[in-house]
Amino acid sequence: MVIISGSHKKKLKQIQLDENEDFQRILIFIQILASL
């Protein structure tokens, strides 16, 4: 998960690179919760 902090501007490019992977993780997490 991406935590927005005072240095989030410096991490913006890295966040953009990780955005798709994080989205996939969120989808998997939701699917796990739905299966409980």
C-alpha positions, 0 to 999 in steps of 0.5 A: 500500500502506498502511504502518502507522506511529506516526501511523497513527491520524491516517491511519485515516480516510484509510485507510478511504477508500482501502481499496477502491481499494487492494484493487482495486490488489492484485487487479490486481497479483495478476492481473499476477503470475499472468499471468507 
